């Protein structure tokens, strides 16, 4: 069996954006908390990279930086991030919506003034570009990117590596709809091929949202274990009959070797 349609998330499946996540988060942190030293502590980025999988929504990223500056134990952040984040928001009287807007503004200004610099902080995971090229060249599987990143940036990053994907196959943030709704629309547009639709995502909640849709029960779901998820997420999936755990080495292999 091979997929007639392969839908891939971008950040955390194809592209590693950790460098950009931290830089954008630190710039936003500096705006909100105005530290004396505008340079991040030496070990802060490494800790942030380790803990990135706890983040669900953008505004949480500068709050994670705050938690690390306050020396909240990493184990506590992993085990109960929602409580840690809530405690910081309440104790420091943060406006969650405003924090998210500040992060978006930091990114927008960065992209406007230094697009090449911003794009350079995105790295593709080993082997994924080759995998994408092979899928496109075989013509037996239609490839879609389903992401919360703006489609124009996905297109530019792929083009830097010689991958030309039609714009209609890149469905990004600008579409303003949940991923399960995008998958539904793909199914409706490609009714015959959609009987064999596979979706690879690194966020467990996104996969579970698809799982809850009765009309998407035949979509084959994969959690990318190299992306932004935790050991607990991966262990949960091992006991889930519907969602399969996928490794980076298996992702690069022929479809018949996938779980």
N, C-alpha and C positions, 0 to 999 in steps of 0.2 A: 504494500500500500504506500502510495505517495500522496501528499496533499495536492488537491487541485488549486486550492488557495492557501497561501502561507501568510498569515498576518503577524508582523513582528513589532513589538515595542521598540523604541529607539534608545533612550537613556536607560542604561542598566541591562540592555540586551545586545545592542550593536555598539553603542558608544559609552565610554566611561567619562562622565562629566565631573568627577570629584574635584579636580583642580578648580574648575569654574565655580562649583557650588561653594567651596570654601572661600574663595576670593570675594564672591558676591555677598556671602554671609558676613564676612569680616568687614567689608565696606559698610554694610547696613548696620552692623553692630556699632561701628565707630560713630555713625550718625545718631544713633539712639542713645548710647551710653557715653560717648565722647571721652574715651580713655586718654590719659596723659601721653601714653606711648601709642602712636598710630601704627606701629609695627606689631604684628601678632607675636605672642610668646613662641619660643622655638618649637615646642612640642605640640602646640595647639592644633595645627593642621593634621598631624598624624592621628591624634585622638578623634578629631572630627571625622576623618575618613573612616575610622573604625566604627563610629556610631551613626553614620549616615543612614543605615537601614531603618532606624527608628522613626525617621521623618516621614510623615504622611502628607503634610500640606506645607507650602512654601514658607509661610510666616514662622514656622517652627525652626527654620535653619538658624537665623540669628539668635533665637532663644536657646538653641543647643549650644552655640558659642558662649552665651551668657552662663549657662549651666556649667560649662567647662571652666570658665574664668572663676566662677564661684567654688570650683573644686568639688562639685557634686560627684560622688563615686560613679565610675563607669558602670559598675554592676547594677547600681540603682537605676541609672538611666535606661539600661537595657531591659530591666525587669518591669519598670513602671514609668515609662517615659511620659505618658499622658498626665500622671499625677505630678511629676517633676515640672513639666511645662506649665500646667495649670497653676502650680505654686508660684512660679516665677512671674507669670502674667498677673496674678492677683497681688503679690507682695510688691511688685514694682509698678502696678497700675498701668499696665500696657494695654493699648488698644490693638487687638489682634488684626482687625481690618487695616488699620494704619500701618502696622508692622509689615503686613503683606504688600501694601502699596509702596512702602519705602523700598522693599526688596525689588519690586518690579521697576521702580524708577531708577534705582542704581543700575540695574541691568540695561534698561532702555538707554540711559545716558552713556553707558560703557559701549554698547553696540553702536550708537550714533557716532561716538568720537574715536573708537578704536575697534572696528569690526574684526579686522584681521587678528588683533591681539586676543579678542574674546573667542573667536573660532579656534585659535591655536591651543586653547586650554581643553579642548575636547579630543580624546584619543579613542580610537577603535580598539575593541578587544582583539586579542590575537586570533587570527584565522577567520574572523567574521566577514571581512570584505571579500576574501576569496570565496567564502560560502555563498554570499549574496551574488557574486559574479557568476558562480557555477549554476545557481538556481535560475538566474535570468537567461543564461546561455542555453539551458536545456529546453526551455519553452513548454515544459510539461506542467509547470506550477506557476500560477500567477502570484506575484509578490506584492504585498501591501505593507506600508509602514503606518502603524496606528499609535500615535504618541501625543503627549501633552506639551511637547516642544513645538514651537512655531514651524510650520512646514517649510518655509523659505530657508530656515537655517539647516534643517535636515537635508534639503536639496543641495545647499552649498557644501556642506560637510561631505556628502556622498560624492559630489562632483570633484572635490579635491582629490579623491581616490579613483577617479575615472568611472564612477558608477552613475549611469544616466537612468533615472527612474521617472516615468511620466508623472506630472504633478497630481493627476487624479489618483495615483497610487500612494501618495503621501498625504495622510489625513492627520492634521496636527491641531494645535491649540486653537487656531482660528475658527475651527468648526464648532467649538463651544458645545460639545455634547459628550456624555460618558462613553467609554470605550465599548461597552456592551451595545450601545445604540449604533455606534459606527459599524460594529460587526453585523448587526441586524441589517443595516442598509447595504452592506456588501453582499450579504446573503440574498437580499431581495433583488439586487442588480445582477447577480450572477447565480441565478437559481439552480442551474444544473451543476456547476462546479462547486457550489456552496454545500453540496451534500458531503463534501470531503474538505472541510475547512479546519485548519490547525492554527492555534494562536499561542505565541510565545511571549511571556510577560515576566518581569522580575518582581512584581508586587502582588503578594498573595491576595490582598483585598480586591484588587482589580479582577483577578481570576474568579474569586468567589462571587463577585457581582455578576459576571457572565453566567456562572453556575446557577444563579437564582432565576435566570430567565427561561421559562418553559420552552420558548421557541428556539433557544440556542443550546438545547441539551445535547445535540449531536456534534457541537464544536469540540474538537480535541484540544485540551488545555495543557500547557506546559509551564512550569515555574523554572526560570533560568537561575541555577544556583550560583552563578558568577556575578549576579547583579546585586541590587540593593535590598537584600533580605537577610534574615537572621537564621541561625541554626535552628531556633524554635520553629520558624516558618517551614524550613526544609523538613524537619522531623514530623511536623503536622501533615505535610503533603505525602510523606511516605505511608501514612495510614488513610489517605484519601483515595477512594476508588476512581474518582473522575480526573483529578489533577495529577499529572506525572512530573517527577523531578528530572530536569534535564541538565547535564553537565556541558561545559564549553567544548570539551573534546568530542562528545557525542553530537552536539549541534553541528560541528564541522563535517560529520560523516554522512553517508548516504541515509536517506529517510528510513529505509527498512531496518536500520540499526537503532532508530530512536525507540524509547520505551512506549 
